[in-house]
Amino acid sequence: MSKGFRLLRVEYIFSVLVPCLLCIYLNNYDIIKHLWILAGFSFYAITGNTLNDAIDMKDPNEKETLERVKGYQRKEILMLSIASFILGTMCFWNIFVKNVLLAIYLVVIIILVIFYCKFKSLVIINHIILGASHIFLPWFMIKINAGEIIFNALPYLSISEWLVLAAVASVAFTGQMLHELIDGDSLSKLTPKKSQVVIWIASIISLIIGILSIIITQYVLFLPIIIFPIGILYIFRKPRSDLLGRYSLKDTGIILGNLIFVYIIILIIAT
């Protein structure tokens, strides 16, 4: 396989597809009916990855990005971003003709992603933006596409579904914090002690939400979700100032995310 495929960073696609697939599984939806949304988000994930690289490659401190795009010009990376955006838009077009409301939600997602790419230095706020664009809104789009709408604009979610969604979002929130410390982004601007406190608070909240969601919803199959905050709590058992550039730790998190991705696909197929 061409080394150029590294530019697409397809290993990150799980971050937006996992919420969609979880929504499909919890509600026992027919995955085929939501295939255009899944395909669209897959192409849009590549769009976000390549756009992010096109922005970051101007920063000499972004060593991982510069290594990945070595030998490529910025216009070539942008061409990949534009091409994947067009392909994703064509996929989404097949559902927009049936429900314009979905187009509005998608536009909001696009705006949030662009804002995140341009202002990654915003501590905490950027995590909220990323959670909304990668978890909540894709989940809402699946619900709306399934016809579960209230007030002609909002998706209907049961209490148990809100709990699972909150658990997924909180786990992603803490994982992204670790991701940023490795990359030297916003959270790395804090002192090691302050970043430890922030991550401990976020991880404990994530752990509590995860345990409560499993107990209340009785979804024992989601037990693996609590592994992530426990692991992050262990990593930050003391203030860390040595995480910058620890890409092996980051890769481990990505691999775990993809294993969860495969696990959810198996759950859908099995049921």
C-alpha positions as CSV (number, residue, x, y, z in Angstrom):
1,M,0.0,0.0,0.0
2,S,1.3,3.5,-0.9
3,K,2.7,5.4,2.1
4,G,0.5,8.2,0.9
5,F,-2.5,6.5,2.6
6,R,-1.0,7.6,5.9
7,L,-2.1,11.1,5.0
8,L,-5.8,10.0,5.3
9,R,-5.3,8.7,8.8
10,V,-8.2,6.3,8.4
11,E,-7.5,4.9,11.9
12,Y,-9.2,8.0,13.3
13,I,-12.5,7.3,11.6
14,F,-13.7,5.3,14.6
15,S,-14.0,8.5,16.6
16,V,-17.1,9.6,14.6
17,L,-18.5,6.2,13.6
18,V,-18.6,4.7,17.1
19,P,-21.3,7.1,18.3
20,C,-23.4,6.4,15.1
21,L,-23.0,2.7,15.5
22,L,-23.8,2.8,19.2
23,C,-27.0,4.7,18.4
24,I,-27.9,2.1,15.8
25,Y,-27.2,-0.8,18.2
26,L,-29.1,0.6,21.2
27,N,-32.2,1.3,19.1
28,N,-32.0,-1.8,17.0
29,Y,-32.0,0.2,13.8
30,D,-31.4,-1.4,10.4
31,I,-27.8,-0.3,9.6
32,I,-28.5,-0.3,5.9
33,K,-30.9,2.6,6.3
34,H,-28.2,4.7,7.8
35,L,-25.4,3.6,5.4
36,W,-25.2,7.0,3.6
37,I,-24.7,8.8,6.9
38,L,-21.9,6.3,8.0
39,A,-20.2,6.7,4.6
40,G,-20.6,10.4,4.6
41,F,-19.0,10.7,8.1
42,S,-16.2,8.4,7.0
43,F,-15.2,10.7,4.1
44,Y,-15.7,13.8,6.3
45,A,-13.4,12.3,9.0
46,I,-10.7,12.1,6.3
47,T,-11.6,15.7,5.3
48,G,-11.0,16.8,8.9
49,N,-7.8,14.9,9.2
50,T,-6.3,16.3,6.0
51,L,-7.5,19.8,6.7
52,N,-6.0,19.7,10.1
53,D,-2.7,18.6,8.7
54,A,-2.8,21.3,6.0
55,I,-3.1,23.9,8.9
56,D,-0.6,22.3,11.2
57,M,2.1,21.7,8.6
58,K,2.8,25.5,8.8
59,D,3.8,25.1,12.4
60,P,7.4,24.0,12.9
61,N,6.5,22.6,16.3
62,E,4.1,20.0,14.8
63,K,6.8,17.4,14.4
64,E,4.4,14.4,14.0
65,T,2.5,16.2,11.3
66,L,5.6,17.4,9.5
67,E,7.0,13.8,9.5
68,R,3.7,12.5,8.0
69,V,3.4,15.1,5.3
70,K,7.1,15.1,4.4
71,G,7.6,15.3,0.7
72,Y,4.1,16.7,0.1
73,Q,3.1,20.3,-0.7
74,R,0.3,22.0,1.2
75,K,-1.9,22.2,-1.9
76,E,-1.7,18.5,-2.3
77,I,-3.0,17.9,1.2
78,L,-5.7,20.4,0.6
79,M,-6.7,18.6,-2.6
80,L,-7.2,15.4,-0.6
81,S,-9.3,17.3,1.9
82,I,-11.5,18.8,-0.9
83,A,-11.9,15.5,-2.7
84,S,-13.0,13.6,0.4
85,F,-15.3,16.5,1.3
86,I,-17.0,16.3,-2.1
87,L,-17.4,12.5,-1.8
88,G,-18.8,12.8,1.7
89,T,-21.2,15.5,0.6
90,M,-22.5,13.3,-2.2
91,C,-23.2,10.5,0.3
92,F,-25.0,12.9,2.6
93,W,-27.0,14.3,-0.4
94,N,-28.9,11.1,-0.6
95,I,-30.4,11.7,2.8
96,F,-30.7,15.5,2.5
97,V,-33.3,15.1,-0.3
98,K,-35.5,13.3,2.1
99,N,-34.9,15.4,5.2
100,V,-33.5,18.9,5.1
101,L,-33.2,19.0,8.9
102,L,-30.2,16.7,8.6
103,A,-28.5,19.2,6.3
104,I,-28.8,21.8,9.0
105,Y,-27.2,19.5,11.6
106,L,-24.4,18.7,9.2
107,V,-23.7,22.3,8.6
108,V,-23.4,22.9,12.3
109,I,-20.9,20.0,12.6
110,I,-18.8,21.4,9.7
111,I,-18.6,24.8,11.3
112,L,-17.6,23.3,14.7
113,V,-14.9,21.2,13.1
114,I,-13.4,24.1,11.2
115,F,-13.5,26.2,14.4
116,Y,-11.7,23.4,16.3
117,C,-9.0,23.2,13.6
118,K,-8.4,26.9,13.7
119,F,-8.5,27.3,17.5
120,K,-7.1,24.2,19.0
121,S,-5.3,26.2,21.7
122,L,-8.6,26.9,23.6
123,V,-8.4,24.8,26.8
124,I,-11.5,22.8,27.6
125,I,-13.7,24.7,25.1
126,N,-12.1,22.9,22.2
127,H,-13.0,19.6,23.9
128,I,-16.6,20.6,24.2
129,I,-16.6,21.6,20.5
130,L,-15.0,18.3,19.5
131,G,-17.5,16.3,21.6
132,A,-20.5,18.1,20.0
133,S,-19.2,17.6,16.5
134,H,-18.0,14.1,16.8
135,I,-20.4,12.5,19.3
136,F,-23.6,14.3,20.1
137,L,-24.6,15.7,16.7
138,P,-23.8,12.5,14.7
139,W,-25.8,10.5,17.2
140,F,-28.7,13.0,16.8
141,M,-28.5,12.7,13.0
142,I,-29.0,8.9,13.2
143,K,-32.0,9.5,15.5
144,I,-33.5,12.0,13.1
145,N,-32.9,9.9,10.1
146,A,-34.8,7.1,11.9
147,G,-37.7,9.4,12.3
148,E,-37.5,9.8,16.1
149,I,-38.0,13.6,16.3
150,I,-39.7,15.9,18.8
151,F,-40.8,19.5,18.2
152,N,-40.0,18.9,14.5
153,A,-36.4,19.7,15.1
154,L,-34.9,17.7,18.0
155,P,-34.1,14.0,18.3
156,Y,-35.9,12.0,20.9
157,L,-33.6,10.0,23.3
158,S,-34.7,7.9,26.2
159,I,-33.1,8.3,29.6
160,S,-30.9,5.2,29.2
161,E,-29.8,6.4,25.8
162,W,-28.8,9.8,27.3
163,L,-26.8,8.0,30.0
164,V,-24.8,5.9,27.4
165,L,-24.3,9.0,25.3
166,A,-23.0,10.9,28.3
167,A,-20.6,8.0,29.2
168,V,-19.2,7.9,25.7
169,A,-18.8,11.6,25.5
170,S,-17.0,11.8,28.9
171,V,-14.6,9.0,28.0
172,A,-13.8,10.7,24.7
173,F,-13.3,14.0,26.6
174,T,-10.6,12.5,28.9
175,G,-9.0,10.6,26.0
176,Q,-8.7,13.8,24.0
177,M,-7.0,15.5,26.9
178,L,-4.3,12.8,26.9
179,H,-4.0,13.1,23.2
180,E,-3.4,16.9,23.4
181,L,-0.7,16.5,26.1
182,I,1.2,14.1,23.7
183,D,0.8,16.4,20.8
184,G,1.6,19.6,22.8
185,D,-1.7,21.2,22.2
186,S,-3.9,23.4,24.5
187,L,-3.8,21.4,27.7
188,S,0.0,21.1,27.6
189,K,0.1,24.9,28.2
190,L,-0.9,24.2,31.8
191,T,1.6,23.1,34.5
192,P,1.9,19.4,35.0
193,K,0.1,19.6,38.4
194,K,-2.8,21.6,36.9
195,S,-3.2,19.3,33.9
196,Q,-3.1,16.3,36.3
197,V,-5.9,17.9,38.4
198,V,-8.0,18.7,35.3
199,I,-7.6,15.1,33.9
200,W,-8.3,13.5,37.3
201,I,-11.5,15.4,37.7
202,A,-12.6,14.6,34.1
203,S,-11.6,10.9,34.5
204,I,-13.4,10.4,37.8
205,I,-16.5,12.0,36.4
206,S,-16.2,9.8,33.4
207,L,-15.8,6.7,35.5
208,I,-18.8,7.6,37.6
209,I,-21.0,8.2,34.6
210,G,-19.8,5.0,33.0
211,I,-20.6,2.9,36.0
212,L,-24.0,4.5,36.6
213,S,-24.9,4.1,32.9
214,I,-24.1,0.3,33.1
215,I,-25.9,-0.2,36.4
216,I,-29.1,1.8,35.4
217,T,-29.3,0.6,31.8
218,Q,-28.1,-3.0,32.5
219,Y,-26.0,-2.8,29.4
220,V,-23.2,-5.1,30.8
221,L,-21.8,-5.4,27.3
222,F,-20.6,-1.8,27.7
223,L,-18.4,-2.7,30.6
224,P,-15.2,-2.1,28.5
225,I,-16.0,1.6,28.5
226,I,-14.8,2.1,32.1
227,I,-11.3,0.7,31.2
228,F,-10.4,4.0,29.5
229,P,-10.8,6.4,32.5
230,I,-9.2,3.8,34.8
231,G,-6.2,3.7,32.5
232,I,-5.9,7.5,32.3
233,L,-6.1,7.8,36.1
234,Y,-3.3,5.3,36.3
235,I,-1.2,7.3,33.8
236,F,-1.7,10.5,35.8
237,R,-1.2,9.0,39.2
238,K,1.5,11.7,39.5
239,P,2.0,14.9,37.5
240,R,3.4,14.2,34.1
241,S,5.8,16.4,32.2
242,D,7.2,13.7,29.9
243,L,4.2,13.0,27.6
244,L,5.1,15.3,24.8
245,G,5.9,13.2,21.8
246,R,5.0,9.9,23.4
247,Y,3.3,8.7,20.2
248,S,3.4,5.0,21.3
249,L,1.0,5.9,24.1
250,K,-1.2,7.8,21.6
251,D,-1.1,4.9,19.2
252,T,-2.2,2.5,21.9
253,G,-5.3,4.7,22.6
254,I,-6.1,4.7,18.8
255,I,-5.8,1.0,18.6
256,L,-8.0,0.5,21.6
257,G,-10.6,2.9,20.0
258,N,-10.5,0.8,16.9
259,L,-10.9,-2.4,18.9
260,I,-14.1,-0.9,20.5
261,F,-15.2,0.0,16.9
262,V,-14.9,-3.6,15.8
263,Y,-16.6,-4.8,19.0
264,I,-19.6,-2.6,18.3
265,I,-19.8,-3.8,14.7
266,I,-19.9,-7.4,16.1
267,L,-22.7,-6.5,18.5
268,I,-24.7,-5.1,15.6
269,I,-24.2,-8.2,13.4
270,A,-24.8,-10.6,16.3
271,T,-28.2,-9.0,17.1
